Amino acid sequence: MDEKNSLTEQFEANRPRLRAVAYRMLGSTAEVDDAVQETWLRLGRTDAAAVDNLGGWLTTVIARICLDMLRSRKSRREEPIGPHVPEPIADNPSERETELADSVGAALLVVLETLAPAERLAFVLHDMFAVPFEEIAPIVGRTPAAARQLASRARRRVQGTPPAPDADLSRQLAVLAPDVVVRADQAAQRLGSLPVIRGAAAVAESFKGRAQAAKPALVDGEIGVAVIFGGALRIVLRVTISGDRIAAIDATADASEIETFDVEVLERN
């Protein structure tokens, strides 16, 4: 009983931080309560004695829960009718609801709603709660460098700074290293589009006829290409730059895998 009471006390000590993280992620007090409750249930199914840093563990868990909720919310929107509007505080708010509303402005919440789920998580955890990118990376399934890129993109949007100019991306995408390698998943190979290819000449040849469908894009905050035909995103090309040349291209056409990426198509000037 003492052990259970101790765990409850530790969770309650962390509750304000968990609610603050969840509210900045979700903008909805009802969803905040759901996320905090789910975090408590997961703690109950975990060997807490094996957790070295309970506060960090709880933050990670609620971040994952919020990320799943954001992605589920996004997938439920059948038509792009605009960003989700943060839920207003009730006419007679409780003290904890008032504290949440006062801690983050409504204008900031509206901007946060325009971010992709992974961008929002990286920005909220790092910029608002000082969580290192090394800890954010596994939550969003990215490298620390990619997590840093996500937060950087989100920060520019929050601050109203336009993204990096497309001209530089186009220049980088136009230059292949002599020993460039293209690797493709099985779905991409079934499309007959991108088998494993080595060498700049062979790669350039393989892309002939696809230029109209290929558009510069940011993939998880890093340079890449979105291949769109039939009005749908069919292939995502993640590009590795070495110096000022493309050293490797990884092509993904598996739909379930593409859904895990944050892809922003950049309009050419």
Buried (B, 14 or more C-beta within 10 A) or exposed (E): EEEEEEBEEBBEEBBEBBBBBBBBBBBBBEBBEBBBEBBBEBBEEBEBEEBEEBBBBBBBBBBBBBBEBBBEBEEEEEEEEEEBEBBEBEEEBEEBBEBBBEEBEEEBBBBBBBBBBBBBBBBBBBBBEEBEBEBBBEBBEBBBEBBBBBBBBBBEBBEEEEEBEBEEBEEBBEEBBEEBBBBBBEBBBEBEBBEEBEBBEEBEEBBEEBEEBBBBBBBBBBBBBBBBEEEEBBBBBBBBBEEEBBBBBBBBBBEEEBEBBBBBBBEEE
